[in-house]
Amino acid sequence: MTQLLKRAFAEASKLPDPEQDAFASLLLAELDSKRRWAQAFASTQDQLATLADEALREFEAGETRPMDLRRDFPHD
C-alpha cells in the first residue's frame, strides 16, 4: 500500500462511522466503475480498430475536413 493511500485511510478512520461508510462506498463504487470501464473498453478493441482503419482510409482519400468548432459544435 502506498504512503498516500495509508494517509487517506488514516484520515478516513478519524471520521464518524456513517462518514467512514460513505467514504468506503464512494471508493468501492469508483473501483467498480474503473473495472467495468476497463472490461467494456477491452471488449471493443476490434471494433475500435475497424473504425480507426476506416477513419484513416477516409483521411487518406481526402474525404475528411478539419474540425471547425463553430460548424461542428454549434451552441446558442
Summary of the structure (lengths in Angstrom):
residues: 76
radius of gyration: 22.3
end to end distance: 48.7
largest distance: 62.7
contacts: 127
relative contact order: 0.05
helix: 74%
strand: 0%
